[in-house]
Amino acid sequence: MSRGARASVAGMLFAIAVGLVVFVAMAFLRTEPPTVDLASGHQAGKPVDLTLQTVGSIGYGIHPEWVSYLVKDQQGKWIHSTLWNLPAHTTVHVTILQYDSGSPIRNQQRGLVTGVGGAMLNGKRLTNVNSYEGNGIGHTFSVPSLGINVPLVGVAGNAKDFCNVAPCTMQEAHNTVTFTFKTPGVGQYHWQCFVPCGLGYLYGNGGPMQTIGYMDGLLKVVA
Ligand SMILES: [Cu+2]
């Protein structure tokens, strides 16, 4: 092969390599979790169930050490996603199984239950959590545009049945938080956790706190 031919083959291989790197990087950036459909088959006037869990580390995928939410689909399977289709103007029965440890939080307002009905923690009425007591607060479920805030009490970090790989099971240490809220009209409503739980990131607010699929997502309210 002549020197010129070799150079052009090398140039082509280099271009292909660059193309592949760009393609993989774009695919990574585009990655969005699947939207879990909790709206189809809904009968008007009937409530829907939204069952979630919060874990201290997801235990798999590209960020196995990140804190995360998971959601149960209509078949009862746990899905790693924070994007949910919900029917409009419908009562949602929420159950959150909270498996993470907690800590004091910076903004004590986030210890107050707001914007929901009938909040219970392990079967007892829940109105607010003092994050300086007990195991503190692990995460919140908050929908700013709907005025919803629910603090999720932490479990003991040294519990012998502490869950490290999702989905966690009912046999592992957890707190059960239940409440209801009513979906508004059609639209997309951002929700998130307000505990700076992104350990290892600036002020705890990076990483999983900024990434759809972990500590924030969308209520996709559909007709
Ligand atoms: Cu969180």
py3Dmol code that shows the C-alpha trace and the ligand (Angstrom):
import py3Dmol

protein = """\
ATOM      1  CA  MET A   1       0.000   0.000   0.000  1.00  0.00           C
ATOM      2  CA  SER A   2       1.338   3.441  -0.883  1.00  0.00           C
ATOM      3  CA  ARG A   3       1.943   5.930   1.831  1.00  0.00           C
ATOM      4  CA  GLY A   4      -0.982   8.037   0.553  1.00  0.00           C
ATOM      5  CA  ALA A   5      -3.365   5.050   0.594  1.00  0.00           C
ATOM      6  CA  ARG A   6      -2.239   4.122   4.111  1.00  0.00           C
ATOM      7  CA  ALA A   7      -2.808   7.683   5.276  1.00  0.00           C
ATOM      8  CA  SER A   8      -6.310   7.747   3.795  1.00  0.00           C
ATOM      9  CA  VAL A   9      -7.190   4.364   5.383  1.00  0.00           C
ATOM     10  CA  ALA A  10      -5.911   5.676   8.728  1.00  0.00           C
ATOM     11  CA  GLY A  11      -7.924   8.849   8.208  1.00  0.00           C
ATOM     12  CA  MET A  12     -11.076   6.862   7.488  1.00  0.00           C
ATOM     13  CA  LEU A  13     -10.602   4.629  10.537  1.00  0.00           C
ATOM     14  CA  PHE A  14     -10.062   7.718  12.663  1.00  0.00           C
ATOM     15  CA  ALA A  15     -13.253   9.319  11.303  1.00  0.00           C
ATOM     16  CA  ILE A  16     -15.210   6.115  12.044  1.00  0.00           C
ATOM     17  CA  ALA A  17     -13.810   6.009  15.588  1.00  0.00           C
ATOM     18  CA  VAL A  18     -14.758   9.649  16.199  1.00  0.00           C
ATOM     19  CA  GLY A  19     -18.219   8.982  14.764  1.00  0.00           C
ATOM     20  CA  LEU A  20     -18.714   6.033  17.098  1.00  0.00           C
ATOM     21  CA  VAL A  21     -17.636   8.022  20.149  1.00  0.00           C
ATOM     22  CA  VAL A  22     -20.025  10.857  19.244  1.00  0.00           C
ATOM     23  CA  PHE A  23     -22.849   8.375  18.601  1.00  0.00           C
ATOM     24  CA  VAL A  24     -22.372   6.648  21.967  1.00  0.00           C
ATOM     25  CA  ALA A  25     -22.130   9.994  23.773  1.00  0.00           C
ATOM     26  CA  MET A  26     -25.336  11.248  22.140  1.00  0.00           C
ATOM     27  CA  ALA A  27     -27.152   7.993  22.898  1.00  0.00           C
ATOM     28  CA  PHE A  28     -26.057   8.360  26.513  1.00  0.00           C
ATOM     29  CA  LEU A  29     -27.271  11.968  26.699  1.00  0.00           C
ATOM     30  CA  ARG A  30     -30.589  11.099  25.046  1.00  0.00           C
ATOM     31  CA  THR A  31     -31.234   8.233  27.414  1.00  0.00           C
ATOM     32  CA  GLU A  32     -34.506   8.769  29.190  1.00  0.00           C
ATOM     33  CA  PRO A  33     -36.235   6.199  31.336  1.00  0.00           C
ATOM     34  CA  PRO A  34     -39.439   4.670  29.958  1.00  0.00           C
ATOM     35  CA  THR A  35     -42.708   6.387  30.838  1.00  0.00           C
ATOM     36  CA  VAL A  36     -44.688   4.011  33.042  1.00  0.00           C
ATOM     37  CA  ASP A  37     -48.342   4.045  32.053  1.00  0.00           C
ATOM     38  CA  LEU A  38     -50.722   4.167  34.999  1.00  0.00           C
ATOM     39  CA  ALA A  39     -53.524   5.776  32.981  1.00  0.00           C
ATOM     40  CA  SER A  40     -54.593   3.244  30.363  1.00  0.00           C
ATOM     41  CA  GLY A  41     -57.637   1.188  31.266  1.00  0.00           C
ATOM     42  CA  HIS A  42     -58.637   3.803  33.812  1.00  0.00           C
ATOM     43  CA  GLN A  43     -62.361   4.025  34.494  1.00  0.00           C
ATOM     44  CA  ALA A  44     -63.648   7.558  35.031  1.00  0.00           C
ATOM     45  CA  GLY A  45     -64.204   8.382  38.676  1.00  0.00           C
ATOM     46  CA  LYS A  46     -62.123   5.480  40.005  1.00  0.00           C
ATOM     47  CA  PRO A  47     -58.871   6.137  41.890  1.00  0.00           C
ATOM     48  CA  VAL A  48     -55.516   4.868  40.631  1.00  0.00           C
ATOM     49  CA  ASP A  49     -52.608   3.418  42.612  1.00  0.00           C
ATOM     50  CA  LEU A  50     -49.101   4.836  42.450  1.00  0.00           C
ATOM     51  CA  THR A  51     -46.595   2.635  44.273  1.00  0.00           C
ATOM     52  CA  LEU A  52     -43.019   3.842  44.643  1.00  0.00           C
ATOM     53  CA  GLN A  53     -39.862   2.927  46.468  1.00  0.00           C
ATOM     54  CA  THR A  54     -36.844   5.023  47.370  1.00  0.00           C
ATOM     55  CA  VAL A  55     -33.486   3.304  47.674  1.00  0.00           C
ATOM     56  CA  GLY A  56     -30.082   4.406  48.997  1.00  0.00           C
ATOM     57  CA  SER A  57     -28.352   2.855  45.979  1.00  0.00           C
ATOM     58  CA  ILE A  58     -29.982   1.509  42.849  1.00  0.00           C
ATOM     59  CA  GLY A  59     -27.309  -1.203  42.672  1.00  0.00           C
ATOM     60  CA  TYR A  60     -27.144  -1.591  38.862  1.00  0.00           C
ATOM     61  CA  GLY A  61     -26.906   0.352  35.592  1.00  0.00           C
ATOM     62  CA  ILE A  62     -24.531   3.205  34.810  1.00  0.00           C
ATOM     63  CA  HIS A  63     -24.769   4.759  38.283  1.00  0.00           C
ATOM     64  CA  PRO A  64     -25.160   1.788  40.654  1.00  0.00           C
ATOM     65  CA  GLU A  65     -24.269   3.877  43.721  1.00  0.00           C
ATOM     66  CA  TRP A  66     -26.898   6.582  43.101  1.00  0.00           C
ATOM     67  CA  VAL A  67     -29.994   7.076  45.225  1.00  0.00           C
ATOM     68  CA  SER A  68     -33.183   6.546  43.273  1.00  0.00           C
ATOM     69  CA  TYR A  69     -36.928   6.219  43.051  1.00  0.00           C
ATOM     70  CA  LEU A  70     -38.584   3.218  41.393  1.00  0.00           C
ATOM     71  CA  VAL A  71     -42.219   2.739  40.377  1.00  0.00           C
ATOM     72  CA  LYS A  72     -44.469  -0.305  40.084  1.00  0.00           C
ATOM     73  CA  ASP A  73     -46.137  -0.736  36.705  1.00  0.00           C
ATOM     74  CA  GLN A  74     -49.703  -1.974  36.202  1.00  0.00           C
ATOM     75  CA  GLN A  75     -48.419  -5.559  36.122  1.00  0.00           C
ATOM     76  CA  GLY A  76     -46.801  -5.107  39.539  1.00  0.00           C
ATOM     77  CA  LYS A  77     -43.238  -5.026  38.214  1.00  0.00           C
ATOM     78  CA  TRP A  78     -40.731  -2.531  39.639  1.00  0.00           C
ATOM     79  CA  ILE A  79     -39.440  -0.159  36.935  1.00  0.00           C
ATOM     80  CA  HIS A  80     -36.494   2.230  37.279  1.00  0.00           C
ATOM     81  CA  SER A  81     -38.308   5.351  36.098  1.00  0.00           C
ATOM     82  CA  THR A  82     -39.633   8.654  37.395  1.00  0.00           C
ATOM     83  CA  LEU A  83     -41.900   9.397  34.413  1.00  0.00           C
ATOM     84  CA  TRP A  84     -45.483   8.325  34.986  1.00  0.00           C
ATOM     85  CA  ASN A  85     -48.678   8.705  32.952  1.00  0.00           C
ATOM     86  CA  LEU A  86     -51.610   9.451  35.234  1.00  0.00           C
ATOM     87  CA  PRO A  87     -55.250  10.167  34.346  1.00  0.00           C
ATOM     88  CA  ALA A  88     -56.477  13.762  34.793  1.00  0.00           C
ATOM     89  CA  HIS A  89     -58.788  14.864  37.638  1.00  0.00           C
ATOM     90  CA  THR A  90     -58.307  11.547  39.402  1.00  0.00           C
ATOM     91  CA  THR A  91     -57.564  10.581  42.991  1.00  0.00           C
ATOM     92  CA  VAL A  92     -54.175   8.897  43.259  1.00  0.00           C
ATOM     93  CA  HIS A  93     -53.516   6.504  46.147  1.00  0.00           C
ATOM     94  CA  VAL A  94     -49.783   6.770  46.716  1.00  0.00           C
ATOM     95  CA  THR A  95     -47.702   4.227  48.626  1.00  0.00           C
ATOM     96  CA  ILE A  96     -44.002   4.940  49.070  1.00  0.00           C
ATOM     97  CA  LEU A  97     -41.726   2.274  50.511  1.00  0.00           C
ATOM     98  CA  GLN A  98     -38.716   4.183  51.797  1.00  0.00           C
ATOM     99  CA  TYR A  99     -35.538   2.051  52.132  1.00  0.00           C
ATOM    100  CA  ASP A 100     -32.863   4.750  52.509  1.00  0.00           C
ATOM    101  CA  SER A 101     -31.260   6.145  55.647  1.00  0.00           C
ATOM    102  CA  GLY A 102     -31.908   9.790  56.489  1.00  0.00           C
ATOM    103  CA  SER A 103     -30.353  12.915  57.960  1.00  0.00           C
ATOM    104  CA  PRO A 104     -31.330  16.360  59.188  1.00  0.00           C
ATOM    105  CA  ILE A 105     -32.464  18.516  56.251  1.00  0.00           C
ATOM    106  CA  ARG A 106     -31.442  22.105  55.534  1.00  0.00           C
ATOM    107  CA  ASN A 107     -34.848  23.604  54.902  1.00  0.00           C
ATOM    108  CA  GLN A 108     -37.141  22.559  57.755  1.00  0.00           C
ATOM    109  CA  GLN A 109     -40.205  23.523  55.677  1.00  0.00           C
ATOM    110  CA  ARG A 110     -39.591  20.282  53.775  1.00  0.00           C
ATOM    111  CA  GLY A 111     -40.442  18.372  56.936  1.00  0.00           C
ATOM    112  CA  LEU A 112     -44.094  19.470  56.600  1.00  0.00           C
ATOM    113  CA  VAL A 113     -46.726  17.398  54.830  1.00  0.00           C
ATOM    114  CA  THR A 114     -48.598  19.681  52.409  1.00  0.00           C
ATOM    115  CA  GLY A 115     -50.983  19.359  49.490  1.00  0.00           C
ATOM    116  CA  VAL A 116     -52.074  15.756  50.113  1.00  0.00           C
ATOM    117  CA  GLY A 117     -54.797  13.955  52.026  1.00  0.00           C
ATOM    118  CA  GLY A 118     -54.649  11.276  54.709  1.00  0.00           C
ATOM    119  CA  ALA A 119     -50.874  11.016  55.013  1.00  0.00           C
ATOM    120  CA  MET A 120     -49.756   8.058  57.163  1.00  0.00           C
ATOM    121  CA  LEU A 121     -46.357   6.791  58.258  1.00  0.00           C
ATOM    122  CA  ASN A 122     -46.408   3.066  59.052  1.00  0.00           C
ATOM    123  CA  GLY A 123     -50.139   3.316  59.684  1.00  0.00           C
ATOM    124  CA  LYS A 124     -49.951   6.406  61.934  1.00  0.00           C
ATOM    125  CA  ARG A 125     -51.089   9.870  60.966  1.00  0.00           C
ATOM    126  CA  LEU A 126     -48.269  11.966  59.514  1.00  0.00           C
ATOM    127  CA  THR A 127     -48.347  15.756  59.521  1.00  0.00           C
ATOM    128  CA  ASN A 128     -44.687  16.696  59.840  1.00  0.00           C
ATOM    129  CA  VAL A 129     -41.261  15.227  60.547  1.00  0.00           C
ATOM    130  CA  ASN A 130     -38.612  16.794  62.725  1.00  0.00           C
ATOM    131  CA  SER A 131     -35.528  15.741  60.762  1.00  0.00           C
ATOM    132  CA  TYR A 132     -33.323  16.247  63.859  1.00  0.00           C
ATOM    133  CA  GLU A 133     -35.072  13.342  65.539  1.00  0.00           C
ATOM    134  CA  GLY A 134     -34.642   9.616  64.979  1.00  0.00           C
ATOM    135  CA  ASN A 135     -33.254   8.642  61.590  1.00  0.00           C
ATOM    136  CA  GLY A 136     -34.020  11.995  59.989  1.00  0.00           C
ATOM    137  CA  ILE A 137     -35.456  12.364  56.504  1.00  0.00           C
ATOM    138  CA  GLY A 138     -34.229  10.277  53.562  1.00  0.00           C
ATOM    139  CA  HIS A 139     -36.086  11.944  50.696  1.00  0.00           C
ATOM    140  CA  THR A 140     -39.161  13.990  49.941  1.00  0.00           C
ATOM    141  CA  PHE A 141     -41.856  13.538  47.333  1.00  0.00           C
ATOM    142  CA  SER A 142     -42.582  17.067  46.188  1.00  0.00           C
ATOM    143  CA  VAL A 143     -44.556  18.558  43.304  1.00  0.00           C
ATOM    144  CA  PRO A 144     -43.899  22.311  43.593  1.00  0.00           C
ATOM    145  CA  SER A 145     -46.597  23.422  41.132  1.00  0.00           C
ATOM    146  CA  LEU A 146     -49.263  21.448  43.057  1.00  0.00           C
ATOM    147  CA  GLY A 147     -48.057  22.484  46.525  1.00  0.00           C
ATOM    148  CA  ILE A 148     -47.310  18.845  47.377  1.00  0.00           C
ATOM    149  CA  ASN A 149     -44.565  17.962  49.833  1.00  0.00           C
ATOM    150  CA  VAL A 150     -44.242  14.691  51.737  1.00  0.00           C
ATOM    151  CA  PRO A 151     -41.145  13.960  53.874  1.00  0.00           C
ATOM    152  CA  LEU A 152     -39.978  10.342  53.865  1.00  0.00           C
ATOM    153  CA  VAL A 153     -38.528   9.254  57.192  1.00  0.00           C
ATOM    154  CA  GLY A 154     -35.178   7.434  57.029  1.00  0.00           C
ATOM    155  CA  VAL A 155     -34.451   3.907  58.215  1.00  0.00           C
ATOM    156  CA  ALA A 156     -31.456   3.097  60.429  1.00  0.00           C
ATOM    157  CA  GLY A 157     -28.338   3.132  58.252  1.00  0.00           C
ATOM    158  CA  ASN A 158     -26.909   0.227  60.227  1.00  0.00           C
ATOM    159  CA  ALA A 159     -30.034  -1.954  60.019  1.00  0.00           C
ATOM    160  CA  LYS A 160     -28.872  -5.512  59.318  1.00  0.00           C
ATOM    161  CA  ASP A 161     -31.537  -5.912  56.629  1.00  0.00           C
ATOM    162  CA  PHE A 162     -30.665  -2.587  54.937  1.00  0.00           C
ATOM    163  CA  CYS A 163     -31.334  -2.767  51.195  1.00  0.00           C
ATOM    164  CA  ASN A 164     -28.454  -1.996  48.800  1.00  0.00           C
ATOM    165  CA  VAL A 165     -29.732  -3.330  45.490  1.00  0.00           C
ATOM    166  CA  ALA A 166     -33.098  -2.392  44.001  1.00  0.00           C
ATOM    167  CA  PRO A 167     -35.814  -3.429  43.786  1.00  0.00           C
ATOM    168  CA  CYS A 168     -35.928  -3.818  47.555  1.00  0.00           C
ATOM    169  CA  THR A 169     -38.312  -6.332  49.081  1.00  0.00           C
ATOM    170  CA  MET A 170     -40.859  -6.117  51.886  1.00  0.00           C
ATOM    171  CA  GLN A 171     -38.450  -8.179  54.033  1.00  0.00           C
ATOM    172  CA  GLU A 172     -35.850  -5.387  54.032  1.00  0.00           C
ATOM    173  CA  ALA A 173     -35.872  -2.395  56.413  1.00  0.00           C
ATOM    174  CA  HIS A 174     -38.300   0.274  55.221  1.00  0.00           C
ATOM    175  CA  ASN A 175     -40.880   2.865  56.198  1.00  0.00           C
ATOM    176  CA  THR A 176     -44.265   2.877  54.504  1.00  0.00           C
ATOM    177  CA  VAL A 177     -45.752   6.281  53.693  1.00  0.00           C
ATOM    178  CA  THR A 178     -49.234   6.541  52.191  1.00  0.00           C
ATOM    179  CA  PHE A 179     -51.309   9.535  51.082  1.00  0.00           C
ATOM    180  CA  THR A 180     -53.651  10.673  48.346  1.00  0.00           C
ATOM    181  CA  PHE A 181     -53.715  13.593  45.973  1.00  0.00           C
ATOM    182  CA  LYS A 182     -55.835  14.600  43.025  1.00  0.00           C
ATOM    183  CA  THR A 183     -54.302  15.032  39.588  1.00  0.00           C
ATOM    184  CA  PRO A 184     -55.005  18.369  37.885  1.00  0.00           C
ATOM    185  CA  GLY A 185     -55.867  18.785  34.190  1.00  0.00           C
ATOM    186  CA  VAL A 186     -53.797  17.503  31.305  1.00  0.00           C
ATOM    187  CA  GLY A 187     -50.185  18.647  31.423  1.00  0.00           C
ATOM    188  CA  GLN A 188     -46.711  17.803  32.624  1.00  0.00           C
ATOM    189  CA  TYR A 189     -45.880  18.541  36.240  1.00  0.00           C
ATOM    190  CA  HIS A 190     -42.331  18.363  37.462  1.00  0.00           C
ATOM    191  CA  TRP A 191     -41.750  16.503  40.717  1.00  0.00           C
ATOM    192  CA  GLN A 192     -38.592  16.001  42.709  1.00  0.00           C
ATOM    193  CA  CYS A 193     -36.932  15.201  46.001  1.00  0.00           C
ATOM    194  CA  PHE A 194     -35.821  18.244  47.996  1.00  0.00           C
ATOM    195  CA  VAL A 195     -33.397  16.506  50.349  1.00  0.00           C
ATOM    196  CA  PRO A 196     -29.881  17.173  49.053  1.00  0.00           C
ATOM    197  CA  CYS A 197     -29.295  13.439  48.803  1.00  0.00           C
ATOM    198  CA  GLY A 198     -26.734  13.471  45.970  1.00  0.00           C
ATOM    199  CA  LEU A 199     -23.844  12.408  48.194  1.00  0.00           C
ATOM    200  CA  GLY A 200     -20.449  13.254  46.732  1.00  0.00           C
ATOM    201  CA  TYR A 201     -21.833  16.111  44.605  1.00  0.00           C
ATOM    202  CA  LEU A 202     -21.644  19.854  45.269  1.00  0.00           C
ATOM    203  CA  TYR A 203     -23.939  20.632  48.217  1.00  0.00           C
ATOM    204  CA  GLY A 204     -25.564  17.237  47.595  1.00  0.00           C
ATOM    205  CA  ASN A 205     -27.568  18.740  44.736  1.00  0.00           C
ATOM    206  CA  GLY A 206     -25.805  17.214  41.704  1.00  0.00           C
ATOM    207  CA  GLY A 207     -25.809  13.745  40.186  1.00  0.00           C
ATOM    208  CA  PRO A 208     -29.039  11.900  40.982  1.00  0.00           C
ATOM    209  CA  MET A 209     -30.706  15.159  42.095  1.00  0.00           C
ATOM    210  CA  GLN A 210     -30.348  16.532  38.562  1.00  0.00           C
ATOM    211  CA  THR A 211     -31.090  13.393  36.607  1.00  0.00           C
ATOM    212  CA  ILE A 212     -34.519  12.284  35.391  1.00  0.00           C
ATOM    213  CA  GLY A 213     -34.984   8.697  36.479  1.00  0.00           C
ATOM    214  CA  TYR A 214     -33.395   9.114  39.933  1.00  0.00           C
ATOM    215  CA  MET A 215     -34.547  11.985  42.174  1.00  0.00           C
ATOM    216  CA  ASP A 216     -36.793  13.900  39.825  1.00  0.00           C
ATOM    217  CA  GLY A 217     -39.302  13.250  37.118  1.00  0.00           C
ATOM    218  CA  LEU A 218     -42.618  14.197  35.567  1.00  0.00           C
ATOM    219  CA  LEU A 219     -46.248  13.542  36.324  1.00  0.00           C
ATOM    220  CA  LYS A 220     -47.544  13.237  32.771  1.00  0.00           C
ATOM    221  CA  VAL A 221     -51.233  13.879  33.296  1.00  0.00           C
ATOM    222  CA  VAL A 222     -53.272  12.655  30.330  1.00  0.00           C
ATOM    223  CA  ALA A 223     -56.955  12.821  29.350  1.00  0.00           C
TER     224      ALA A 223
END
"""
ligand_1 = """\
1
CU
Cu -33.669 12.276 47.485
"""
view = py3Dmol.view(width=600, height=400)
view.addModel(protein, "pdb")
view.setStyle({"model": 0}, {"cartoon": {"style": "trace"}})
view.addModel(ligand_1, "xyz")
view.setStyle({"model": 1}, {"stick": {}})
view.zoomTo()
view.show()
